[in-house]
Amino acid sequence: MPLKEIDLSLDCGPLPDEVAALLEQADAVHVQFMRDNSDWGTGFFPSDYVTVYHALNMITRLDLATGPSFCEWGSGLGVVTILAEMQGLQACGIEINRDLVDEAIALAEAFDSQAELVHGSFVPRGCEARAEKAYAATDEGVAWLSTETDNAYDDLGLDPDDFDLIFAYPWPGEENVIDELFEHSAAEGALLLTYGQQNSVRLQRKVKRPRSVEWKSQPASF
Ligand SMILES: C[S@@+](CC[C@H](N)C(=O)[O-])C[C@H]1O[C@@H](n2cnc3c(N)ncnc32)[C@H](O)[C@@H]1O
């Protein structure tokens, strides 16, 4: 099923106090995390949380999602997942780095958030080869996305097609890997919000392929 682009104009008004407080604390946690992990290759790159907050806010205000279930693929310090929960979504995040998961859980607890943050891979089981194939098509030297799979969805008691909105921040050049995994595993109607460089966000919806296209793409059997 193809992904349809949705135009999302952001209304960047002032941040609510609880959001501003979370982002201030998240900055401090990030600085400390980088100090404690200075030997960690490329380091940890968060998205611009203010931009992502406004995007989530617009999606919820316009009621664009088919339901309240949210998942952050590669949730890092868990900030976007906590922001989603603050906006009334049933939010969870999956992160492959255990130290980041521990920081994320501590941050969620500090803000009394019900966001669920689990350790594991967001690559659905059975999709490893698909992710690796999509990766092979990228020409980026740096790779942050791990293509291994595990049981993170079992831990959550949810499947990838249970989510109404998925957020990810792919490294530049890796966007197609996220698109491919989402297109393959998300439910019809689900939304994919991605953060890109220079504070840009992109919103896409998984839609049904038009019948004429389905027909044209079938190999001739007569
Ligand atoms: C660019 S960071 C973005 C973090 C966070 N989403 C944000 O917006 O600040 C990407 C994160 O994805 C994690 N990651 C990479 N591959 C993963 C996988 N297969 N499953 C879960 N997390 C993964 C990395 O460890 C990293 O924390």
The ligand as an SDF file (V2000), in Angstrom:
LIG
                    3D

 27 29  0  0  0  0  0  0  0  0999 V2000
   18.3810    9.6760   15.5390 C   0  0  0  0  0  0  0  0  0  0  0  0
   18.0060    8.9130   17.1040 S   0  0  0  0  0  0  0  0  0  0  0  0
   16.3910    9.5880   17.4150 C   0  0  0  0  0  0  0  0  0  0  0  0
   15.9320    9.4170   18.8300 C   0  0  0  0  0  0  0  0  0  0  0  0
   14.5500    9.9540   19.1500 C   0  0  0  0  0  0  0  0  0  0  0  0
   13.5340    9.3310   18.3170 N   0  0  0  0  0  0  0  0  0  0  0  0
   14.4590   11.4450   19.0050 C   0  0  0  0  0  0  0  0  0  0  0  0
   13.6960   11.9050   18.1700 O   0  0  0  0  0  0  0  0  0  0  0  0
   15.1550   12.1720   19.7250 O   0  0  0  0  0  0  0  0  0  0  0  0
   17.5930    7.2310   16.5800 C   0  0  0  0  0  0  0  0  0  0  0  0
   17.4470    6.2360   17.7180 C   0  0  0  0  0  0  0  0  0  0  0  0
   17.0300    4.9630   17.1800 O   0  0  0  0  0  0  0  0  0  0  0  0
   17.6820    3.9190   17.8960 C   0  0  0  0  0  0  0  0  0  0  0  0
   17.6030    2.6860   17.0660 N   0  0  0  0  0  0  0  0  0  0  0  0
   18.3170    2.3530   15.9590 C   0  0  0  0  0  0  0  0  0  0  0  0
   17.9110    1.1920   15.4320 N   0  0  0  0  0  0  0  0  0  0  0  0
   16.9130    0.7390   16.2300 C   0  0  0  0  0  0  0  0  0  0  0  0
   16.0670   -0.4120   16.2120 C   0  0  0  0  0  0  0  0  0  0  0  0
   16.1630   -1.3440   15.2530 N   0  0  0  0  0  0  0  0  0  0  0  0
   15.1320   -0.5390   17.1800 N   0  0  0  0  0  0  0  0  0  0  0  0
   15.0220    0.3960   18.1600 C   0  0  0  0  0  0  0  0  0  0  0  0
   15.7840    1.5130   18.2330 N   0  0  0  0  0  0  0  0  0  0  0  0
   16.7150    1.6930   17.2630 C   0  0  0  0  0  0  0  0  0  0  0  0
   19.0630    4.4880   18.1660 C   0  0  0  0  0  0  0  0  0  0  0  0
   19.6920    3.8210   19.2440 O   0  0  0  0  0  0  0  0  0  0  0  0
   18.7290    5.9560   18.4800 C   0  0  0  0  0  0  0  0  0  0  0  0
   18.4830    6.1360   19.8400 O   0  0  0  0  0  0  0  0  0  0  0  0
  1  2  1  0
  2  3  1  0
  2 10  1  0
  3  4  1  0
  4  5  1  0
  5  6  1  0
  5  7  1  0
  7  8  2  0
  7  9  1  0
 10 11  1  0
 11 12  1  0
 11 26  1  0
 12 13  1  0
 13 14  1  0
 13 24  1  0
 14 15  1  0
 14 23  1  0
 15 16  2  0
 16 17  1  0
 17 18  1  0
 17 23  2  0
 18 19  1  0
 18 20  2  0
 20 21  1  0
 21 22  2  0
 22 23  1  0
 24 25  1  0
 24 26  1  0
 26 27  1  0
M  CHG  2   2   1   9  -1
M  END
$$$$
